[in-house]
């Protein structure tokens, strides 16, 4: 099965449960094929948890949900070593991070110390506990959620944490017709219970390797870099996109091209990904924020101002 066929099959499978979020599902697949992680920022009840569960079922992946709260400890995420009375030795008991799809629910409710327990896992696909480094299962993907409205009792994610998320996605409310279909579909049973798998985890790893072979020519590569550099030099930004962000844009563009049935990246792939990939990676000056400008507006201005290469 080709990558575009795999993507279509996953999208069709998820559409049995999630109604009308095709763009968000496509971006989720971009992150999966890029080996990246996703931050779902939206109000409660729009389907963030359901989307994560449906994706895990679709790829026959192991799933865990971590409910982030102020009293959650790093060891509650990574696991810890406990003394075995029978064996008279310490043995490691893995935490919920040792799954393929990990839902970090309301991540901004945990303390910075607990949030930082995800840094090594998200960047290096491994966890170090008591001086021992243990690899995480492949594929590994963190899907974190946070509520952008309710800020009381929360700890904003630092730039180092945000930079490790490939994409920041908003689901939004459904239309009248979509919500009516949701009511009808959920009338008798939860469709999530009927969802089966489309591919295996080993196949996902193989697709991830194929994505890295997607061609990116020099003009498109320089177009990406010009956008990245513009975020660092813009008059309204204090902090631009890091080299990690450059690589993220490169990998994600390869994945999007593969999903859309091409073996090469075109400028429109970069333009499509820029808002969700770069917005959470820039930091505006205080004066800019007081003027009411948002990171999304600045990224849009930058993307519109950088000349687009003409590709044959």
ChimeraX attribute file (.defattr): number of C-alpha atoms within 10 A of each C-alpha:
attribute: neighborCount
match mode: 1-to-1
recipient: residues
	/A:1	10
	/A:2	12
	/A:3	22
	/A:4	17
	/A:5	14
	/A:6	18
	/A:7	22
	/A:8	15
	/A:9	17
	/A:10	21
	/A:11	21
	/A:12	15
	/A:13	19
	/A:14	25
	/A:15	17
	/A:16	14
	/A:17	21
	/A:18	22
	/A:19	16
	/A:20	18
	/A:21	19
	/A:22	15
	/A:23	12
	/A:24	17
	/A:25	21
	/A:26	18
	/A:27	24
	/A:28	26
	/A:29	22
	/A:30	29
	/A:31	24
	/A:32	25
	/A:33	29
	/A:34	25
	/A:35	25
	/A:36	24
	/A:37	24
	/A:38	25
	/A:39	25
	/A:40	25
	/A:41	19
	/A:42	19
	/A:43	18
	/A:44	15
	/A:45	9
	/A:46	15
	/A:47	18
	/A:48	23
	/A:49	18
	/A:50	15
	/A:51	22
	/A:52	23
	/A:53	21
	/A:54	25
	/A:55	24
	/A:56	21
	/A:57	24
	/A:58	22
	/A:59	21
	/A:60	17
	/A:61	23
	/A:62	17
	/A:63	20
	/A:64	20
	/A:65	18
	/A:66	18
	/A:67	14
	/A:68	24
	/A:69	17
	/A:70	15
	/A:71	11
	/A:72	17
	/A:73	17
	/A:74	19
	/A:75	16
	/A:76	17
	/A:77	21
	/A:78	21
	/A:79	19
	/A:80	16
	/A:81	14
	/A:82	11
	/A:83	11
	/A:84	11
	/A:85	8
	/A:86	6
	/A:87	8
	/A:88	8
	/A:89	10
	/A:90	12
	/A:91	12
	/A:92	14
	/A:93	12
	/A:94	18
	/A:95	16
	/A:96	20
	/A:97	29
	/A:98	24
	/A:99	21
	/A:100	22
	/A:101	28
	/A:102	23
	/A:103	27
	/A:104	25
	/A:105	21
	/A:106	19
	/A:107	26
	/A:108	25
	/A:109	24
	/A:110	24
	/A:111	21
	/A:112	17
	/A:113	11
	/A:114	23
	/A:115	23
	/A:116	16
	/A:117	19
	/A:118	21
	/A:119	18
	/A:120	13
	/A:121	21
	/A:122	21
	/A:123	15
	/A:124	10
	/A:125	19
	/A:126	19
	/A:127	22
	/A:128	14
	/A:129	14
	/A:130	8
	/A:131	7
	/A:132	8
	/A:133	10
	/A:134	14
	/A:135	12
	/A:136	18
	/A:137	17
	/A:138	17
	/A:139	24
	/A:140	24
	/A:141	27
	/A:142	25
	/A:143	25
	/A:144	25
	/A:145	25
	/A:146	24
	/A:147	17
	/A:148	12
	/A:149	10
	/A:150	10
	/A:151	12
	/A:152	7
	/A:153	12
	/A:154	17
	/A:155	15
	/A:156	17
	/A:157	18
	/A:158	12
	/A:159	13
	/A:160	11
	/A:161	17
	/A:162	18
	/A:163	22
	/A:164	21
	/A:165	23
	/A:166	30
	/A:167	30
	/A:168	24
	/A:169	20
	/A:170	17
	/A:171	19
	/A:172	13
	/A:173	15
	/A:174	15
	/A:175	11
	/A:176	9
	/A:177	9
	/A:178	15
	/A:179	14
	/A:180	11
	/A:181	15
	/A:182	16
	/A:183	10
	/A:184	10
	/A:185	15
	/A:186	12
	/A:187	10
	/A:188	8
	/A:189	9
	/A:190	11
	/A:191	14
	/A:192	17
	/A:193	10
	/A:194	10
	/A:195	17
	/A:196	15
	/A:197	16
	/A:198	16
	/A:199	17
	/A:200	14
	/A:201	19
	/A:202	14
	/A:203	14
	/A:204	20
	/A:205	16
	/A:206	13
	/A:207	20
	/A:208	20
	/A:209	14
	/A:210	17
	/A:211	23
	/A:212	17
	/A:213	13
	/A:214	19
	/A:215	15
	/A:216	20
	/A:217	12
	/A:218	9
	/A:219	15
	/A:220	22
	/A:221	17
	/A:222	13
	/A:223	19
	/A:224	24
	/A:225	17
	/A:226	16
	/A:227	23
	/A:228	23
	/A:229	17
	/A:230	19
	/A:231	26
	/A:232	17
	/A:233	12
	/A:234	16
	/A:235	12
	/A:236	18
	/A:237	20
	/A:238	15
	/A:239	16
	/A:240	20
	/A:241	22
	/A:242	17
	/A:243	12
	/A:244	13
	/A:245	19
	/A:246	19
	/A:247	14
	/A:248	23
	/A:249	25
	/A:250	20
	/A:251	23
	/A:252	30
	/A:253	29
	/A:254	28
	/A:255	34
	/A:256	28
	/A:257	24
	/A:258	27
	/A:259	23
	/A:260	15
	/A:261	14
	/A:262	16
	/A:263	17
	/A:264	18
	/A:265	22
	/A:266	23
	/A:267	18
	/A:268	13
	/A:269	19
	/A:270	24
	/A:271	17
	/A:272	14
	/A:273	17
	/A:274	23
	/A:275	20
	/A:276	19
	/A:277	25
	/A:278	28
	/A:279	21
	/A:280	20
	/A:281	25
	/A:282	22
	/A:283	19
	/A:284	18
	/A:285	14
	/A:286	11
	/A:287	10
	/A:288	16
	/A:289	14
	/A:290	9
	/A:291	8
	/A:292	8
	/A:293	14
	/A:294	14
	/A:295	20
	/A:296	16
	/A:297	13
	/A:298	22
	/A:299	24
	/A:300	15
	/A:301	12
	/A:302	19
	/A:303	23
	/A:304	12
	/A:305	11
	/A:306	13
	/A:307	11
	/A:308	16
	/A:309	12
	/A:310	9
	/A:311	10
	/A:312	4
